[in-house]
């Protein structure tokens, strides 16, 4: 799937950090 690879490449680690940060905050908050 080209679009998926392209999307992940564009987002990169920046989006991953934000996503993980939100998940961690939600998990830690609850």
N, C-alpha and C positions, 0 to 999 in steps of 0.2 A: 504493500500500500504506500504509494508515493506521497500522498497528502499527509499521512501520519508521520512519515519520516521528516518531511519538510516542516511540519508543524513543530515537532519535537526539536528540530535543529534551530528553528527561529526562537522558540521559547528558551531553550537552553537551560542552564543551571539557575538563572534568575527566577523563572517561573517555578522551577522545582523548589527553590528555597522558600518562595512565598507560599506555595501549596503545602509543603511540609510544615512550615511555620504555623499556618492556619490549623492544620490537623493537630499539631502538638498543642497549640493553645486550646483548642476545643477539648482535647483529651485531658490536658492538665486542668483546665477550667472545671470539667465535670469530675 
